[in-house]
Amino acid sequence: MDESLENQSADAILKEKLRLKKHREKLRDNPTAYTQDMERKSVTLVSLLKKSGYNKMDKNNPRCLQLAYDITMAIFEAQGCKPYFHIDSDLPYCWNVPAKWNLNYIYYEWGHMKSRHNHEKKADDIKNLCLQSQRCNQHIQSGLDTEDLKIYGGKLAEIIDKNEASFKKFYASPKWVKLEERLFEFKSRPYIKKSDIKVGAGIL
């Protein structure tokens, strides 16, 4: 390769690293970096809930939007009010894709703890969802189940274990039972023809 091209390539890499560092610093210095995107993200949950069998969910229905927000916040709280793979450090290890490095907050994606690649439609179950940064969803999990990532050990395995225990506790809690009761209202019931209904023989 021509020396001038090598220098240009090295300069481009350095500029990219500096851009990323500045983005991470902006995230660190913003006290609402992890919570700022919750309202937007909760709206996107509506379509995921429809995939999960709650066919009556509608973005134009204020009650649906409120329920989606309440579920989003409950999931967020279950994972410690941080991105799913968050590890404490001076500069955050969870960040956005380069196109959103101008933001000083995490632009979340819905992650699937059991990945769509491995579990297809089963992955859309509401209890399989978590909130991840774009970098973590696309580059750390990258199509694997979160369980598979434990093989890397260290802090990553620790945070996965911690979140798994927290989610298990949450989905066994009265808080989730109440949310699920509200959700059930938006689940379509199977249509049963009158001709399919068998009349009992009566009481003897």
Secondary structure by P-SEA (a helix, b strand, c coil): ccaaaaaaaaaaaaaaaaaaaaaaaaaaacccccccaaaaaaaaaaaaaaaacccccccccaaaaaaaaaaaaaaaaaacccccccccccccccccccccccccccccccccccccccccccccccccbbbbccccccccccccccccccccccaaaaaaaaaaaaaaaaaacaaaaaaaaaaaaacccccccccccccccccc
